[in-house]
């Protein structure tokens, strides 16, 4: 069956260090992979999208990699700050398109940046 | 300001009493969707709409109805709510419902059914 796996345990990182979050998937052939940030009780906020033919995407302190051979995406936050503390969700879109109607979310990783 | 607006933010109701959660977006997006989020289960899609008058079931549609009579509005209807529908609900929209179009989410509706 299709599965998206993110670390269910909270990730504690010291301020200023790089935080790396992992998203692994099985039985998908995603054309796109997205990362969202979610704060408690709020809706997810879109951060980055990476396509299957892209290895890496950057936006300010954020970097996403996408390895379709390993079936894995890594999400990096460099020079992390306490304000980066949140839950981060990865989401996949199937290669058949259907776009957002086929968007499936992982359960998210809770990131805590310690001052 | 571009946004997805859900109302109400909090709702407590009793089993069997019909309710509607409204969702409106001001970005002229074609695609809209409803999700529920439960601890340990993550976000699960209830229904989606690719455009006006076009709706389809997501992963967990049982017990819910939707309609899309206008582009901006996508209400979620619970005809006879039950306690297992207690959850945090999110409405989302995107410009087009394909090719990985990023979703814009509302701030959620926390529903409790007693």
gemmi code that builds the backbone of each chain (N, CA, C; Angstrom):
import gemmi

chains = {
    "A": [
        ("UNK", (0.844, -1.196, 0.000), (0.000, 0.000, 0.000), (0.882, 1.249, 0.000)),
        ("UNK", (0.281, 2.356, -0.404), (1.042, 3.606, -0.452), (1.270, 4.138, 0.950)),
        ("UNK", (2.471, 4.648, 1.154), (2.792, 5.135, 2.487), (3.733, 6.322, 2.385)),
        ("UNK", (3.513, 7.312, 3.244), (4.439, 8.436, 3.391), (4.882, 8.431, 4.845)),
        ("UNK", (6.187, 8.411, 5.071), (6.693, 8.321, 6.436), (7.535, 9.537, 6.784)),
        ("UNK", (7.164, 10.154, 7.873), (7.974, 11.219, 8.458), (8.229, 10.854, 9.904)),
        ("UNK", (9.334, 11.329, 10.445), (9.656, 11.040, 11.846), (8.522, 11.482, 12.748)),
        ("UNK", (7.960, 10.542, 13.485), (6.839, 10.894, 14.355), (7.340, 11.529, 15.655)),
        ("UNK", (8.592, 11.259, 15.978), (9.129, 11.848, 17.198), (9.580, 13.278, 16.931)),
        ("UNK", (9.481, 14.100, 17.945), (9.906, 15.493, 17.825), (11.409, 15.556, 17.588)),
        ("UNK", (11.816, 16.540, 16.802), (13.221, 16.757, 16.509), (13.673, 18.015, 17.243)),
        ("UNK", (14.617, 17.851, 18.147), (15.138, 18.981, 18.923), (16.479, 19.414, 18.350)),
        ("UNK", (16.577, 20.703, 17.990), (17.793, 21.240, 17.383), (18.176, 22.517, 18.116)),
        ("UNK", (19.461, 22.707, 18.281), (19.926, 23.930, 18.938), (19.871, 25.091, 17.940)),
        ("UNK", (19.492, 26.237, 18.431), (19.414, 27.442, 17.602), (20.738, 27.666, 16.865)),
        ("UNK", (20.628, 28.028, 15.599), (21.819, 28.286, 14.793), (22.285, 27.089, 13.984)),
        ("UNK", (21.882, 25.886, 14.407), (22.270, 24.675, 13.671), (21.317, 24.449, 12.508)),
        ("UNK", (21.694, 23.495, 11.658), (20.820, 23.103, 10.547), (19.902, 21.978, 10.983)),
        ("UNK", (18.614, 22.167, 10.745), (17.625, 21.119, 11.011), (17.363, 20.366, 9.717)),
        ("UNK", (17.361, 19.050, 9.790), (17.095, 18.224, 8.612), (15.934, 17.283, 8.910)),
        ("UNK", (14.897, 17.388, 8.110), (13.716, 16.538, 8.263), (13.628, 15.604, 7.066)),
        ("UNK", (13.106, 14.412, 7.320), (13.082, 13.373, 6.293), (11.654, 13.001, 5.934)),
        ("UNK", (11.445, 12.754, 4.645), (10.165, 12.248, 4.155), (10.471, 11.071, 3.237)),
        ("UNK", (10.040, 9.890, 3.640), (10.214, 8.684, 2.818), (8.858, 8.216, 2.309)),
        ("UNK", (8.841, 7.658, 1.125), (7.570, 7.194, 0.583), (7.742, 5.848, -0.114)),
        ("UNK", (6.668, 5.100, -0.143), (6.662, 3.806, -0.824), (5.418, 3.699, -1.685)),
        ("UNK", (5.578, 2.996, -2.806), (4.474, 2.751, -3.733), (3.857, 4.028, -4.290)),
        ("UNK", (4.682, 5.040, -4.455), (4.278, 6.254, -5.162), (5.263, 6.492, -6.293)),
        ("UNK", (4.780, 7.167, -7.300), (5.659, 7.716, -8.322), (5.326, 9.194, -8.445)),
        ("UNK", (5.688, 9.966, -7.444), (5.235, 11.361, -7.395), (5.896, 12.225, -8.438)),
        ("UNK", (5.077, 13.038, -9.084), (5.608, 14.027, -10.017), (6.082, 15.259, -9.258)),
        ("UNK", (5.489, 15.468, -8.086), (5.783, 16.660, -7.303), (5.797, 16.281, -5.834)),
        ("UNK", (6.585, 16.995, -5.089), (6.602, 16.833, -3.645), (6.583, 18.229, -3.049)),
        ("UNK", (5.750, 18.401, -2.043), (5.601, 19.719, -1.421), (5.907, 19.622, 0.073)),
        ("UNK", (6.354, 20.732, 0.631), (6.545, 20.838, 2.076), (5.702, 21.992, 2.608)),
        ("UNK", (5.055, 21.730, 3.737), (4.210, 22.708, 4.409), (4.662, 22.852, 5.858)),
        ("UNK", (4.380, 24.019, 6.404), (4.598, 24.274, 7.832), (3.239, 24.417, 8.486)),
        ("UNK", (3.076, 23.826, 9.668), (1.839, 23.974, 10.415), (2.126, 24.345, 11.862)),
        ("UNK", (1.539, 25.447, 12.291), (1.604, 25.855, 13.697), (0.369, 25.331, 14.417)),
        ("UNK", (0.471, 25.147, 15.764), (-0.638, 24.524, 16.508), (-1.972, 25.223, 16.253)),
        ("UNK", (-2.988, 24.445, 15.887), (-4.334, 24.963, 15.694), (-4.522, 25.804, 14.451)),
        ("UNK", (-3.509, 25.872, 13.600), (-3.597, 26.690, 12.377), (-3.520, 25.804, 11.151)),
        ("UNK", (-3.912, 26.360, 10.005), (-3.825, 25.613, 8.764), (-2.393, 25.526, 8.261)),
        ("UNK", (-2.063, 24.457, 7.543), (-0.724, 24.347, 6.953), (-0.457, 25.498, 5.983)),
        ("UNK", (0.803, 25.887, 5.924), (1.233, 26.948, 5.023), (2.263, 26.380, 4.059)),
        ("UNK", (2.039, 26.568, 2.768), (2.932, 26.050, 1.737), (4.303, 26.709, 1.831)),
        ("UNK", (5.358, 25.877, 1.702), (6.728, 26.383, 1.754), (7.436, 26.215, 0.407)),
        ("UNK", (7.536, 24.972, -0.057), (8.328, 24.693, -1.248), (7.709, 23.537, -2.023)),
        ("UNK", (7.912, 23.575, -3.334), (7.519, 22.479, -4.218), (8.740, 22.069, -5.022)),
        ("UNK", (8.937, 20.776, -5.177), (10.039, 20.279, -5.996), (9.492, 19.235, -6.949)),
        ("UNK", (9.945, 19.297, -8.184), (9.471, 18.372, -9.210), (10.377, 17.151, -9.285)),
        ("UNK", (9.881, 16.087, -9.880), (10.618, 14.822, -9.913), (11.935, 14.943, -10.669)),
        ("UNK", (12.020, 15.883, -11.604), (13.257, 16.029, -12.373), (14.202, 17.067, -11.754)),
        ("UNK", (13.866, 17.555, -10.582), (14.734, 18.499, -9.864), (15.379, 17.786, -8.688)),
        ("UNK", (16.646, 18.026, -8.497), (17.344, 17.386, -7.379), (17.252, 18.223, -6.112)),
        ("UNK", (17.209, 19.541, -6.298), (17.309, 20.438, -5.147), (16.561, 21.735, -5.446)),
        ("UNK", (15.984, 22.306, -4.381), (15.308, 23.595, -4.499), (15.625, 24.393, -3.248)),
        ("UNK", (15.855, 25.700, -3.441), (16.185, 26.544, -2.277), (15.257, 27.751, -2.223)),
        ("UNK", (15.014, 28.193, -0.988), (14.268, 29.428, -0.766), (14.750, 29.995, 0.554)),
        ("UNK", (15.532, 31.046, 0.472), (16.098, 31.697, 1.665), (16.838, 30.652, 2.502)),
        ("UNK", (16.439, 30.400, 3.738), (17.153, 29.430, 4.584), (16.673, 27.991, 4.394)),
        ("UNK", (15.769, 27.792, 3.490), (15.188, 26.461, 3.282), (15.810, 25.794, 2.058)),
        ("UNK", (16.009, 24.481, 2.178), (16.485, 23.707, 1.046), (15.776, 22.357, 1.046)),
        ("UNK", (15.321, 21.943, -0.110), (14.660, 20.644, -0.254), (15.407, 19.840, -1.300)),
        ("UNK", (15.617, 18.566, -1.009), (16.158, 17.647, -2.012), (15.132, 16.554, -2.272)),
        ("UNK", (15.247, 15.954, -3.449), (14.266, 14.968, -3.872), (15.006, 13.864, -4.608)),
        ("UNK", (15.051, 12.687, -4.015), (15.764, 11.560, -4.621), (14.733, 10.485, -4.961)),
        ("UNK", (14.375, 10.393, -6.240), (13.327, 9.448, -6.636), (13.837, 8.005, -6.632)),
        ("UNK", (15.149, 7.834, -6.628), (15.704, 6.473, -6.526), (15.589, 5.966, -5.101)),
        ("UNK", (15.977, 6.800, -4.152), (15.852, 6.449, -2.734), (14.424, 6.598, -2.232)),
        ("UNK", (13.569, 7.249, -3.019), (12.189, 7.557, -2.607), (12.215, 8.362, -1.305)),
        ("UNK", (12.950, 9.466, -1.379), (13.139, 10.258, -0.178), (13.299, 11.737, -0.514)),
        ("UNK", (12.758, 12.576, 0.371), (13.009, 14.002, 0.306), (13.567, 14.447, 1.645)),
        ("UNK", (14.556, 15.333, 1.593), (15.104, 15.931, 2.797), (14.781, 17.419, 2.786)),
        ("UNK", (14.402, 17.922, 3.948), (14.039, 19.331, 4.109), (14.996, 19.919, 5.134)),
        ("UNK", (15.754, 20.936, 4.725), (16.763, 21.531, 5.590), (16.381, 22.966, 5.914)),
        ("UNK", (16.578, 23.319, 7.186), (16.488, 24.717, 7.598), (17.854, 25.091, 8.159)),
        ("UNK", (18.540, 25.994, 7.494), (19.849, 26.416, 7.974), (19.700, 27.595, 8.929)),
        ("UNK", (20.702, 27.769, 9.776), (20.704, 28.864, 10.767), (19.354, 28.912, 11.481)),
        ("UNK", (18.958, 27.785, 12.036), (17.613, 27.653, 12.605), (17.382, 28.634, 13.753)),
        ("UNK", (16.123, 29.028, 13.895), (15.709, 29.998, 14.913), (14.528, 29.423, 15.686)),
        ("UNK", (14.343, 29.852, 16.937), (13.172, 29.368, 17.690), (11.855, 29.560, 16.943)),
        ("UNK", (11.756, 30.609, 16.131), (10.532, 30.855, 15.363), (10.289, 29.800, 14.294)),
        ("UNK", (11.276, 28.978, 14.007), (11.099, 27.886, 13.051), (10.415, 26.679, 13.687)),
        ("UNK", (10.237, 26.709, 14.987), (9.584, 25.597, 15.687), (8.142, 25.461, 15.184)),
        ("UNK", (7.821, 24.281, 14.710), (6.491, 24.021, 14.121), (6.459, 22.556, 13.707)),
        ("UNK", (5.342, 22.142, 13.152), (5.259, 20.821, 12.530), (5.389, 20.998, 11.025)),
        ("UNK", (6.215, 20.149, 10.411), (6.465, 20.246, 8.986), (5.911, 19.001, 8.296)),
        ("UNK", (5.104, 19.247, 7.287), (4.415, 18.170, 6.571), (4.964, 18.056, 5.163)),
        ("UNK", (5.189, 16.823, 4.716), (5.459, 16.638, 3.293), (4.202, 16.099, 2.631)),
        ("UNK", (4.064, 16.368, 1.360), (2.867, 15.954, 0.625), (3.280, 15.581, -0.786)),
        ("UNK", (2.649, 14.524, -1.297), (2.995, 14.009, -2.619), (1.830, 14.120, -3.572)),
        ("UNK", (2.167, 14.403, -4.819), (1.194, 14.366, -5.900), (1.593, 13.251, -6.843)),
        ("UNK", (0.622, 12.439, -7.228), (0.912, 11.320, -8.100), (1.296, 11.757, -9.487)),
        ("UNK", (2.009, 10.917, -10.167), (2.480, 11.263, -11.500), (1.360, 11.269, -12.520)),
        ("UNK", (0.198, 10.742, -12.137), (-0.920, 10.756, -13.076), (-1.586, 12.116, -13.119)),
        ("UNK", (-1.027, 13.061, -12.422), (-1.661, 14.377, -12.345), (-2.773, 14.293, -11.341)),
        ("UNK", (-3.936, 14.776, -11.669), (-4.998, 14.819, -10.673), (-4.628, 15.787, -9.579)),
        ("UNK", (-3.391, 16.315, -9.709), (-2.916, 17.391, -8.865), (-3.389, 17.320, -7.453)),
        ("UNK", (-3.983, 18.389, -6.995), (-4.318, 18.506, -5.585), (-5.354, 17.474, -5.182)),
        ("UNK", (-6.120, 16.945, -6.103), (-7.090, 15.939, -5.691), (-6.393, 14.644, -5.353)),
        ("UNK", (-5.122, 14.510, -5.729), (-4.362, 13.332, -5.362), (-3.276, 13.647, -4.372)),
        ("UNK", (-3.325, 14.810, -3.766), (-2.292, 15.219, -2.827), (-2.474, 14.475, -1.519)),
        ("UNK", (-1.456, 13.750, -1.110), (-1.508, 12.980, 0.136), (-0.441, 13.501, 1.073)),
        ("UNK", (-0.823, 13.715, 2.322), (0.072, 14.295, 3.312), (0.670, 13.237, 4.218)),
        ("UNK", (1.927, 13.445, 4.598), (2.504, 12.701, 5.698), (1.959, 13.242, 7.013)),
        ("UNK", (2.281, 12.558, 8.095), (1.731, 12.962, 9.401), (2.528, 14.086, 10.041)),
        ("UNK", (3.674, 14.402, 9.485), (4.420, 15.547, 9.957), (5.457, 15.230, 11.001)),
        ("UNK", (6.467, 16.087, 11.056), (7.501, 16.028, 12.090), (7.474, 17.321, 12.872)),
        ("UNK", (7.432, 17.188, 14.208), (7.420, 18.361, 15.070), (8.861, 18.791, 15.324)),
        ("UNK", (9.207, 19.982, 14.921), (10.549, 20.521, 15.072), (10.569, 21.540, 16.210)),
        ("UNK", (11.526, 21.370, 17.114), (11.687, 22.304, 18.232), (13.094, 22.867, 18.158)),
        ("UNK", (13.193, 24.175, 18.049), (14.493, 24.844, 18.023), (14.732, 25.436, 19.416)),
        ("UNK", (15.753, 24.933, 20.075), (16.058, 25.352, 21.435), (16.959, 26.592, 21.418)),
        ("UNK", (16.577, 27.649, 22.169), (17.413, 28.869, 22.190), (18.765, 28.583, 22.820)),
    ],
    "B": [
        ("UNK", (-6.598, 41.155, 1.216), (-5.640, 40.068, 1.505), (-6.178, 38.749, 0.977)),
        ("UNK", (-5.314, 38.018, 0.260), (-5.710, 36.720, -0.289), (-5.863, 35.718, 0.858)),
        ("UNK", (-7.015, 35.097, 0.931), (-7.202, 34.165, 2.035), (-8.342, 33.192, 1.802)),
        ("UNK", (-8.315, 32.130, 2.606), (-9.397, 31.162, 2.697), (-10.022, 31.347, 4.080)),
        ("UNK", (-11.313, 31.611, 4.105), (-11.989, 31.927, 5.368), (-12.979, 30.826, 5.703)),
        ("UNK", (-12.814, 30.273, 6.887), (-13.729, 29.248, 7.384), (-14.497, 29.807, 8.570)),
        ("UNK", (-15.751, 29.394, 8.666), (-16.555, 29.745, 9.841), (-17.496, 28.599, 10.179)),
        ("UNK", (-17.697, 28.370, 11.482), (-17.047, 29.049, 12.610), (-15.670, 28.469, 12.899)),
        ("UNK", (-14.936, 29.078, 13.795), (-13.634, 28.537, 14.209), (-13.812, 27.386, 15.197)),
        ("UNK", (-14.808, 27.520, 16.039), (-15.101, 26.478, 17.025), (-16.594, 26.181, 16.991)),
        ("UNK", (-16.920, 24.905, 17.120), (-18.321, 24.514, 17.096), (-18.516, 23.286, 17.969)),
        ("UNK", (-19.447, 23.407, 18.911), (-19.825, 22.267, 19.743), (-21.282, 21.972, 19.451)),
        ("UNK", (-21.589, 20.738, 19.131), (-22.948, 20.376, 18.790), (-23.281, 19.005, 19.363)),
        ("UNK", (-24.515, 18.606, 19.149), (-24.958, 17.302, 19.653), (-25.195, 16.352, 18.486)),
        ("UNK", (-25.131, 15.095, 18.788), (-25.342, 14.061, 17.772), (-26.663, 14.269, 17.044)),
        ("UNK", (-26.577, 14.230, 15.711), (-27.784, 14.285, 14.902), (-28.257, 15.661, 14.491)),
        ("UNK", (-27.656, 16.696, 15.022), (-28.112, 18.054, 14.685), (-27.331, 18.580, 13.478)),
        ("UNK", (-28.013, 18.739, 12.372), (-27.372, 19.151, 11.118), (-26.580, 20.437, 11.279)),
        ("UNK", (-25.404, 20.470, 10.652), (-24.602, 21.680, 10.702), (-23.881, 21.902, 9.376)),
        ("UNK", (-23.515, 23.159, 9.166), (-22.764, 23.540, 7.964), (-21.556, 24.349, 8.385)),
        ("UNK", (-20.405, 23.998, 7.843), (-19.193, 24.790, 8.015), (-18.931, 25.494, 6.690)),
        ("UNK", (-18.823, 26.804, 6.747), (-18.652, 27.551, 5.499), (-17.184, 27.734, 5.170)),
        ("UNK", (-16.904, 27.850, 3.887), (-15.557, 28.101, 3.395), (-15.667, 29.035, 2.196)),
        ("UNK", (-14.865, 30.089, 2.211), (-14.877, 31.039, 1.123), (-13.448, 31.453, 0.800)),
        ("UNK", (-13.139, 31.572, -0.493), (-11.813, 32.041, -0.892), (-11.967, 33.217, -1.851)),
        ("UNK", (-11.024, 34.170, -1.738), (-11.105, 35.387, -2.544), (-10.006, 35.462, -3.601)),
        ("UNK", (-9.475, 34.301, -4.008), (-8.348, 34.270, -4.943), (-8.751, 33.771, -6.331)),
        ("UNK", (-10.058, 33.579, -6.534), (-10.560, 33.083, -7.819), (-9.990, 31.696, -8.170)),
        ("UNK", (-9.745, 30.902, -7.138), (-9.196, 29.560, -7.364), (-10.269, 28.620, -7.886)),
        ("UNK", (-9.855, 27.755, -8.801), (-10.781, 26.769, -9.343), (-10.990, 25.598, -8.389)),
        ("UNK", (-9.929, 25.206, -7.728), (-9.941, 23.984, -6.924), (-10.158, 24.297, -5.453)),
        ("UNK", (-11.047, 23.528, -4.815), (-11.240, 23.635, -3.368), (-11.389, 22.239, -2.779)),
        ("UNK", (-11.049, 22.131, -1.497), (-11.026, 20.815, -0.872), (-11.270, 20.936, 0.617)),
        ("UNK", (-11.778, 19.877, 1.212), (-11.939, 19.787, 2.660), (-11.089, 18.638, 3.192)),
        ("UNK", (-10.424, 18.921, 4.328), (-9.637, 17.907, 5.022), (-10.084, 17.857, 6.479)),
        ("UNK", (-9.871, 16.714, 7.090), (-9.971, 16.622, 8.539), (-8.621, 16.158, 9.062)),
        ("UNK", (-8.291, 16.630, 10.264), (-7.000, 16.287, 10.860), (-7.233, 15.727, 12.250)),
        ("UNK", (-6.750, 14.528, 12.461), (-6.905, 13.842, 13.741), (-5.550, 13.391, 14.237)),
        ("UNK", (-5.339, 13.402, 15.557), (-4.047, 12.977, 16.120), (-3.685, 11.569, 15.665)),
        ("UNK", (-2.475, 11.422, 15.197), (-2.002, 10.106, 14.761), (-2.440, 9.699, 13.369)),
        ("UNK", (-3.371, 10.438, 12.792), (-3.873, 10.084, 11.455), (-3.501, 11.118, 10.404)),
        ("UNK", (-3.110, 12.296, 10.831), (-2.717, 13.323, 9.874), (-3.900, 13.928, 9.144)),
        ("UNK", (-3.600, 14.568, 8.039), (-4.618, 15.214, 7.209), (-5.213, 14.203, 6.239)),
        ("UNK", (-6.532, 14.132, 6.227), (-7.199, 13.220, 5.296), (-8.254, 13.991, 4.522)),
        ("UNK", (-8.290, 13.755, 3.216), (-9.193, 14.509, 2.365), (-10.606, 13.952, 2.435)),
        ("UNK", (-11.583, 14.857, 2.561), (-12.986, 14.455, 2.660), (-13.645, 14.538, 1.294)),
        ("UNK", (-13.653, 15.720, 0.715), (-14.211, 15.971, -0.613), (-13.361, 17.042, -1.288)),
        ("UNK", (-13.433, 17.067, -2.601), (-12.788, 18.133, -3.341), (-13.657, 18.556, -4.503)),
        ("UNK", (-13.309, 19.719, -5.062), (-14.057, 20.259, -6.198), (-13.078, 20.874, -7.180)),
        ("UNK", (-13.100, 20.380, -8.406), (-12.181, 20.890, -9.419), (-12.684, 22.197, -10.024)),
        ("UNK", (-13.989, 22.438, -9.922), (-14.559, 23.683, -10.434), (-16.025, 23.753, -10.026)),
        ("UNK", (-16.699, 24.818, -10.412), (-18.106, 24.992, -10.047), (-18.927, 23.799, -10.541)),
        ("UNK", (-19.786, 23.317, -9.659), (-20.694, 22.201, -9.941), (-19.974, 20.866, -10.160)),
        ("UNK", (-18.677, 20.798, -9.849), (-17.925, 19.544, -9.990), (-17.337, 19.190, -8.629)),
        ("UNK", (-17.848, 18.133, -8.010), (-17.316, 17.686, -6.720), (-17.032, 16.197, -6.782)),
        ("UNK", (-16.137, 15.741, -5.923), (-15.813, 14.322, -5.893), (-15.325, 13.920, -4.513)),
        ("UNK", (-15.460, 12.627, -4.224), (-15.096, 12.118, -2.909), (-13.587, 12.025, -2.761)),
        ("UNK", (-13.149, 12.305, -1.521), (-11.766, 12.072, -1.164), (-11.623, 10.726, -0.479)),
        ("UNK", (-10.769, 10.667, 0.519), (-10.491, 9.399, 1.187), (-11.507, 9.036, 2.267)),
        ("UNK", (-12.128, 10.043, 2.882), (-13.039, 9.787, 4.003), (-14.340, 10.572, 3.847)),
        ("UNK", (-15.160, 10.292, 2.817), (-16.345, 11.112, 2.561), (-17.594, 10.741, 3.365)),
        ("UNK", (-17.575, 9.580, 4.023), (-18.805, 9.108, 4.661), (-19.273, 10.068, 5.743)),
        ("UNK", (-20.546, 10.425, 5.691), (-21.130, 11.306, 6.700), (-21.057, 12.776, 6.352)),
        ("UNK", (-20.502, 13.102, 5.189), (-20.328, 14.499, 4.784), (-20.974, 14.743, 3.431)),
        ("UNK", (-21.381, 15.999, 3.213), (-21.826, 16.450, 1.892), (-21.170, 17.780, 1.607)),
        ("UNK", (-21.043, 18.092, 0.320), (-20.513, 19.388, -0.090), (-21.324, 19.880, -1.275)),
        ("UNK", (-21.173, 21.158, -1.569), (-21.744, 21.723, -2.787), (-20.822, 22.819, -3.300)),
        ("UNK", (-20.848, 23.064, -4.600), (-20.036, 24.137, -5.185), (-20.881, 24.853, -6.216)),
        ("UNK", (-21.716, 25.746, -5.706), (-22.614, 26.483, -6.592), (-21.946, 27.745, -7.135)),
        ("UNK", (-20.989, 28.246, -6.384), (-20.232, 29.429, -6.818), (-18.754, 29.095, -6.674)),
        ("UNK", (-17.943, 29.792, -7.434), (-16.507, 29.502, -7.425), (-15.896, 29.756, -6.050)),
        ("UNK", (-16.323, 30.778, -5.345), (-15.651, 31.183, -4.128), (-16.062, 30.364, -2.905)),
        ("UNK", (-17.209, 29.698, -2.932), (-17.733, 29.048, -1.728), (-17.783, 27.527, -1.855)),
        ("UNK", (-17.459, 26.870, -0.755), (-17.444, 25.390, -0.752), (-17.838, 24.919, 0.647)),
        ("UNK", (-19.116, 24.952, 0.982), (-19.544, 24.559, 2.328), (-19.472, 23.058, 2.563)),
        ("UNK", (-19.192, 22.697, 3.801), (-19.167, 21.299, 4.234), (-20.393, 21.078, 5.115)),
        ("UNK", (-21.178, 20.077, 4.777), (-22.438, 19.820, 5.464), (-22.370, 18.468, 6.165)),
        ("UNK", (-22.724, 18.489, 7.456), (-22.869, 17.246, 8.204), (-24.358, 17.099, 8.506)),
        ("UNK", (-25.017, 16.189, 7.793), (-26.467, 16.050, 7.919), (-26.862, 15.514, 9.288)),
        ("UNK", (-26.103, 14.562, 9.796), (-26.408, 13.960, 11.093), (-25.079, 13.658, 11.798)),
        ("UNK", (-24.496, 14.675, 12.418), (-23.156, 14.504, 12.998), (-23.120, 13.410, 14.067)),
        ("UNK", (-21.983, 12.740, 14.123), (-21.776, 11.723, 15.155), (-20.455, 12.026, 15.859)),
        ("UNK", (-20.261, 11.476, 17.067), (-19.039, 11.777, 17.833), (-17.750, 11.463, 17.082)),
        ("UNK", (-17.758, 10.489, 16.171), (-16.520, 10.187, 15.441), (-16.191, 11.236, 14.380)),
        ("UNK", (-17.028, 12.238, 14.251), (-16.719, 13.364, 13.371), (-16.134, 14.546, 14.141)),
        ("UNK", (-15.915, 14.342, 15.416), (-15.175, 15.321, 16.205), (-13.761, 15.389, 15.659)),
        ("UNK", (-13.358, 16.579, 15.212), (-12.077, 16.693, 14.528), (-11.768, 18.157, 14.266)),
        ("UNK", (-10.575, 18.395, 13.712), (-10.179, 19.716, 13.233), (-10.298, 19.689, 11.717)),
        ("UNK", (-11.108, 20.596, 11.174), (-11.399, 20.603, 9.748), (-10.727, 21.786, 9.069)),
        ("UNK", (-10.177, 21.512, 7.892), (-9.545, 22.550, 7.097), (-10.109, 22.567, 5.691)),
        ("UNK", (-10.375, 23.777, 5.234), (-10.716, 24.006, 3.842), (-9.461, 24.520, 3.140)),
        ("UNK", (-9.288, 24.163, 1.895), (-8.112, 24.592, 1.148), (-8.505, 24.887, -0.291)),
        ("UNK", (-7.707, 25.735, -0.941), (-7.957, 26.021, -2.352), (-6.633, 26.137, -3.085)),
        ("UNK", (-6.686, 25.964, -4.389), (-5.504, 26.192, -5.218), (-5.964, 26.689, -6.579)),
        ("UNK", (-5.052, 27.346, -7.313), (-5.464, 27.909, -8.601), (-6.053, 26.864, -9.540)),
        ("UNK", (-5.386, 25.705, -9.573), (-5.857, 24.618, -10.432), (-5.583, 23.314, -9.723)),
        ("UNK", (-6.471, 22.385, -9.843), (-6.351, 21.132, -9.101), (-5.506, 20.088, -9.779)),
        ("UNK", (-4.358, 20.493, -10.308), (-3.493, 19.477, -10.907), (-2.078, 20.012, -10.987)),
        ("UNK", (-1.156, 19.145, -11.342), (0.247, 19.480, -11.513), (0.879, 20.106, -10.274)),
        ("UNK", (0.490, 19.542, -9.125), (1.161, 19.930, -7.901), (0.879, 21.335, -7.430)),
        ("UNK", (-0.225, 21.904, -7.853), (-0.548, 23.276, -7.459), (-0.626, 23.393, -5.941)),
        ("UNK", (0.149, 24.283, -5.319), (0.156, 24.392, -3.852), (-1.208, 24.796, -3.312)),
        ("UNK", (-1.495, 24.276, -2.137), (-2.764, 24.552, -1.473), (-2.642, 25.725, -0.513)),
        ("UNK", (-3.716, 26.531, -0.480), (-3.864, 27.589, 0.512), (-4.926, 27.112, 1.496)),
        ("UNK", (-4.573, 27.054, 2.756), (-5.485, 26.527, 3.775), (-6.144, 27.645, 4.578)),
        ("UNK", (-7.370, 27.369, 5.029), (-8.005, 28.213, 6.023), (-7.433, 27.925, 7.399)),
        ("UNK", (-7.916, 28.628, 8.409), (-7.376, 28.487, 9.754), (-8.052, 27.403, 10.574)),
        ("UNK", (-8.986, 26.722, 9.962), (-9.524, 25.544, 10.619), (-10.805, 25.778, 11.402)),
        ("UNK", (-11.566, 24.709, 11.546), (-12.769, 24.690, 12.370), (-12.663, 23.492, 13.296)),
        ("UNK", (-12.665, 23.772, 14.590), (-12.591, 22.669, 15.548), (-14.005, 22.286, 15.946)),
        ("UNK", (-14.399, 21.086, 15.542), (-15.754, 20.603, 15.773), (-15.760, 19.543, 16.863)),
        ("UNK", (-16.660, 19.705, 17.819), (-16.889, 18.693, 18.853), (-18.339, 18.257, 18.782)),
        ("UNK", (-18.544, 16.955, 18.636), (-19.890, 16.383, 18.595), (-20.080, 15.527, 19.841)),
        ("UNK", (-21.061, 15.901, 20.661), (-21.269, 15.164, 21.924), (-22.487, 14.246, 21.824)),
    ],
}
model = gemmi.Model(1)
for chain_id, residues in chains.items():
    chain = gemmi.Chain(chain_id)
    for i, (resn, *xyz) in enumerate(residues, 1):
        res = gemmi.Residue()
        res.name, res.seqid = resn, gemmi.SeqId(i, " ")
        for name, pos in zip(("N", "CA", "C"), xyz):
            atom = gemmi.Atom()
            atom.name, atom.element = name, gemmi.Element(name[0])
            atom.pos, atom.b_iso = gemmi.Position(*pos), 0.0
            res.add_atom(atom)
        chain.add_residue(res)
    model.add_chain(chain)
structure = gemmi.Structure()
structure.add_model(model)
structure.setup_entities()
